[in-house]
Amino acid sequence: MNASFAAMIRGIGPHMRAILLYSVITNLLVIAPSLHMLQVYDRVLASRSIGTLIYLTLIVIAALAVWGLADAVRSHPAVRAAAKYTVSVAPKLFARMAADPKAAQRSGKTLRDFSTARGFIGGRTFVTLFDVPFIPFYVLIMAVLHWSLGLLTVIGILVLAALSWLNIAATETERERSRQAESDAIGFAQGAFQRIEDLRAHGMLSTFLTIWGRKTALVLNENEAVGAKSARYQAASKTFRQALQVIMMAWGAFLVLHNDMSAGMIFMSSMVSGKAFSPIDQVIGGWEQISRGLAAIRDIEALTGPDKSIQARMSLPEPEGRLSLDAVTYAPDPGKPDRRLLSDITLRVAPGEAVLVTGPTGAGKSTLIRIMVGAIAPTAGAVSVDDIGQDVWPSSQWGRIVGYMPQDIEFFPGTVGMNIARFDPEATEEKVIAAAKGASVHDLIVGLPDGYRTPLGGQAFALSTGQKQRIALARALYGDPRILVLDEPNASLDQPGERALLVAVAEARRRGAAVVIAAHRTSILRVVNRAFTIAEGRLEELTIQAAPTPQPQADAEPRPARVA
């Protein structure tokens, strides 16, 4: 955690130096009222000088005005530091979640951690931590007043620090359980809301509400346990501090009676000792936020640390499109490598070829497809294009090379045109329409409420399953990828949709794309060269009458239309 915190501080160093500068100003000027009281008691009352009183008061008021201004603006660098942290970490965090399926599965917790870390850095509690280094400064002032007062202050600080440490140690287990329970409850609720229609259809709302209620109750119980323990230590800390203030005043009076210091020093020592104890009180009071913030920073730093898999890669020449799988093996459970779903699969697909992969449900067809496109990594073996490993290709270039249609189709919040273009900032209307026409879905899209500008994703316009498949095919065809990988592309298509699919596959072969299709329905055999089945994790070739390779034809010019 310390290393993570130090790395974070280095990343936002200039803003931290600004906070430190303002903290120096505020901690120097905050003793102005103490000095004012000392001078009033020891100088003004003795000299009975009204002029001295006025000048002292004006000087202290001016000092307090500067103090107030510095205290008000010292939170501004923290807000800018949080913004810089966001800009610096967000791209790496997003890239890691995109590259690591396990990280993606924890995206809900990761994004909450990121929000917690950002809020902690930009919050008041983080700024008050910069008061802690000034505790020795206040101790020094107390020692200047009298060495015994300095010693008493040090003893008080040590006792308060010990109580704070005991509070942290005694509640750490409960705090961790509380964080885990809260994460579990939120994750459960998010998963339920993602399938809310299924819950309604199966009459499971009340059951899920009961389960969520139990999980929430567990969070409340853990929080209550933390609060109960923490309250005892906080009460002990407050009681000790109040008693210490009384002892400080009494000891100061004792020293005055023995002529070891002036009467004004009694009040000054009381005020300065309060400033020395204040940062510790703030740390104790804000420890829940501090611990959550530091834990979030630690987890984010661990996730976004150096990793060769997401470092910038050099752009490579555009490939011909030779897809190769070499001894690909996949075990769903890394802890049980012997229980393989796929075993030693080797496959070559040349440009212009189309390959069908079939097999019973659960055989591993979709898993093999996801490995081909880089959605998941194989346990062993390698996937390459033009003999260049999948992990060598830059992510953006890989996205242009591969057109992928998953079995479970979801669209991102945006328009139909944006989804077909894969949110490409350089997309043109012509390219989007060409992809739609390649999937024979242009007329369908034009018939939607807003055509290519119809919003999709979330609670936007609801498409039928067949419409989703046809638009997803257009998305896969966008940009004329060199490799086209389709997972159950005809599962929900009617006859016109299936004819459009066959035409799209034939056209992809004609322009030299390597095509891989996983499907149950055998009508796709009319446009493939080879067919394989997955049996017991291995790929076995089937004997079929290969479809002829389509001959080149003149491309049709797409008719311009408005796309967004």
HELIX and SHEET records of a PDB file:
HELIX    1   1 ASN A    2  GLY A   11  1                                  10    
HELIX    2   2 GLY A   13  LEU A   29  1                                  17    
HELIX    3   3 ALA A   32  GLN A   39  1                                   8    
HELIX    4   4 VAL A   40  VAL A   44  3                                   5    
HELIX    5   5 LEU A   45  SER A   47  1                                   3    
HELIX    6   6 ILE A   50  VAL A   73  1                                  24    
HELIX    7   7 SER A   75  ALA A   99  1                                  25    
HELIX    8   8 PRO A  101  GLN A  105  1                                   5    
HELIX    9   9 SER A  107  ILE A  121  1                                  15    
HELIX   10  10 ARG A  124  THR A  128  1                                   5    
HELIX   11  11 LEU A  129  PHE A  134  5                                   6    
HELIX   12  12 ILE A  135  LEU A  145  1                                  11    
HELIX   13  13 TRP A  147  GLN A  194  1                                  48    
HELIX   14  14 ILE A  196  ALA A  201  1                                   6    
HELIX   15  15 LEU A  205  LEU A  257  1                                  53    
HELIX   16  16 ALA A  263  GLY A  285  1                                  23    
HELIX   17  17 TRP A  287  THR A  304  1                                  18    
HELIX   18  18 LYS A  308  ILE A  310  5                                   3    
HELIX   19  19 LYS A  365  VAL A  373  1                                   9    
HELIX   20  20 SER A  395  ILE A  401  1                                   7    
HELIX   21  21 VAL A  416  ILE A  420  1                                   5    
HELIX   22  22 GLU A  429  GLY A  438  1                                  10    
HELIX   23  23 HIS A  442  VAL A  446  1                                   5    
HELIX   24  24 GLY A  451  ARG A  453  5                                   3    
HELIX   25  25 THR A  465  LEU A  477  1                                  13    
HELIX   26  26 GLN A  495  ARG A  510  1                                  16    
HELIX   27  27 THR A  522  VAL A  527  5                                   6    
SHEET    1   A 4 LEU A 342  VAL A 349  0                                        
SHEET    2   A 4 LEU A 323  TYR A 330 -1                                        
SHEET    3   A 4 ALA A 380  VAL A 385 -1                                        
SHEET    4   A 4 ILE A 388  GLY A 389 -1                                        
SHEET    1   B 6 VAL A 402  MET A 405  0                                        
SHEET    2   B 6 ILE A 483  ASP A 487  1                                        
SHEET    3   B 6 ALA A 514  ALA A 518  1                                        
SHEET    4   B 6 ALA A 354  THR A 358  1                                        
SHEET    5   B 6 ARG A 530  ALA A 535  1                                        
SHEET    6   B 6 ARG A 538  LEU A 542 -1                                        
SHEET    1   C 2 GLY A 414  THR A 415  0                                        
SHEET    2   C 2 PRO A 455  LEU A 456 -1                                        
END                                                                             
